[in-house]
């Protein structure tokens, strides 16, 4: 059980990464527990069976207490309307752009639990920092943010639901020391497909890339093996990790 794994913190100088399925991740250091875009419920499922979970969540919101919940945008598979009030009720700080703050307020979450962070802004504590960058989800979510997270000396770039464009390197300031790139590969709803995600990896040039945003719903699509093969052909020097849901990856 993931809740049991979280009880064993990494040593100083290391970060544990857990994929939650979809676009969700947990980042855990010895001092901080951060969760990114967690979708842990079935709140997106329609009465017609659309957007039904294909795999169970590895953990429920009741089973762990993140210090910070980072939400890139307001879509239901990133902003879980059933889980966020539970986190807020346990004093987790929810961080995201204006659209996320508006949705959280509509859910009755107290402003004391909210921290607005728009594009080009920085949130920093003694233990970790977030610098937000442009993440182009088009009209789907105009204020969505990408995040460059520094924790225990590690640098993690979470692109969020961004499309691929050839001029991304000129409009997004990404440092040259990215340890892990977290990038969608499903090729739907404005996200990059496997080949486009490979281009993003070429530009970012991380030590390791973990693909995400596939197989949570039938509507999402995506194939991690296609991405893996393309990466080995085009970026053989970058480590590709196809994570299992709930698997621990230590960097």
C-alpha positions, -999 to 999 in steps of 0.1 A, spaced: 0 0 0 13 35 -9 2 48 25 27 24 41 55 33 17 51 70 26 59 62 62 95 55 52 110 88 42 141 91 20 175 100 34 187 136 34 196 146 -1 172 123 -18 137 126 -32 111 98 -36 87 101 -66 55 82 -68 33 82 -99 -4 83 -89 -17 75 -123 -29 101 -149 -8 133 -143 -5 130 -106 27 126 -86 39 126 -50 73 141 -42 87 132 -8 118 144 9 129 139 45 112 172 54 84 178 28 56 159 12 43 175 -20 16 162 -43 11 174 -78 -23 173 -96 -37 144 -76 -68 127 -90 -77 101 -64 -115 98 -66 -140 90 -94 -154 126 -96 -149 128 -134 -170 98 -142 -202 106 -162 -235 88 -159 -229 74 -193 -196 58 -182 -174 84 -198 -141 93 -180 -144 62 -158 -112 52 -140 -95 22 -157 -72 16 -127 -79 22 -90 -62 50 -72 -31 38 -52 -42 59 -22 -71 80 -10 -69 116 3 -78 103 38 -47 82 39 -19 108 38 -12 144 47 7 164 21 23 197 32 16 212 -2 -9 203 -30 2 218 -63 -25 221 -89 -16 232 -124 -51 240 -136 -88 236 -129 -97 205 -150 -113 177 -130 -85 151 -135 -60 176 -121 -82 194 -95 -100 166 -78 -131 183 -63 -136 154 -38 -100 152 -26 -89 188 -23 -114 197 5 -101 167 25 -65 179 21 -75 215 31 -94 202 61 -61 186 73 -43 220 68 -25 212 35 -16 243 15 -31 243 -20 -10 262 -46 -21 270 -81 -31 298 -106 -62 320 -103 -86 295 -120 -76 269 -93 -81 294 -65 -116 302 -79 -126 266 -80 -113 259 -45 -132 289 -32 -164 275 -49 -157 243 -30 -158 261 3 -120 258 9 -108 285 33 -85 312 19 -60 304 46 -54 271 28 -49 287 -6 -18 303 -22 -23 318 -57 7 313 -80 4 324 -115 29 321 -144 63 336 -138 60 336 -101 80 319 -73 69 301 -41 98 294 -18 104 280 17 135 269 34 128 233 23 117 237 -14 108 261 -41 85 263 -71 91 285 -101 61 286 -125 65 288 -163 42 290 -193 23 258 -200 3 260 -232 -31 243 -228 -47 267 -253 -83 276 -247 -87 245 -225 -71 264 -196 -55 298 -204 -37 303 -171 -24 268 -166 11 267 -151 41 244 -156 63 240 -125 101 238 -119 104 223 -84 136 223 -65 138 199 -35 168 185 -17 191 198 -44 171 181 -72 154 199 -100 121 185 -114 102 200 -143 65 192 -145 52 204 -178 15 200 -170 -9 196 -200 12 215 -225 11 212 -262 43 209 -282 54 238 -303 88 243 -321 94 276 -303 90 263 -267 127 267 -259 125 304 -267 94 311 -245 100 289 -215 131 294 -194 141 259 -183 174 255 -164 200 231 -178 202 210 -147 168 192 -148 170 159 -130 136 146 -139 111 156 -166 74 147 -160 56 150 -194 23 139 -209 23 115 -239 -14 108 -246 -17 131 -277 -52 142 -269 -69 172 -252 -40 195 -262 -13 172 -249 18 160 -268 18 126 -283 48 102 -279 68 118 -307 61 154 -295 70 144 -259 103 130 -273 110 165 -288 103 181 -255 127 157 -238 153 166 -264 150 203 -256 149 199 -218 177 173 -218 169 159 -183 188 131 -167 156 111 -165 121 114 -180 89 99 -167 59 99 -190 24 105 -177 -12 113 -186 -22 80 -202 -46 51 -194 -64 68 -166 -95 70 -187 -103 53 -221 -106 88 -235 -70 97 -227 -52 73 -249 -14 71 -251 11 43 -252 42 44 -230 60 18 -251 57 40 -282 74 68 -261 101 44 -248 110 32 -283 111 67 -297 132 80 -268 157 51 -273 160 60 -310 162 98 -307 175 105 -271 194 73 -261 214 93 -235 183 102 -215 171 76 -189 135 67 -196 115 54 -166 81 39 -173 67 39 -137 40 16 -123 13 33 -104 24 37 -68 60 26 -76 88 44 -57 115 61 -77 143 76 -58 165 104 -72 
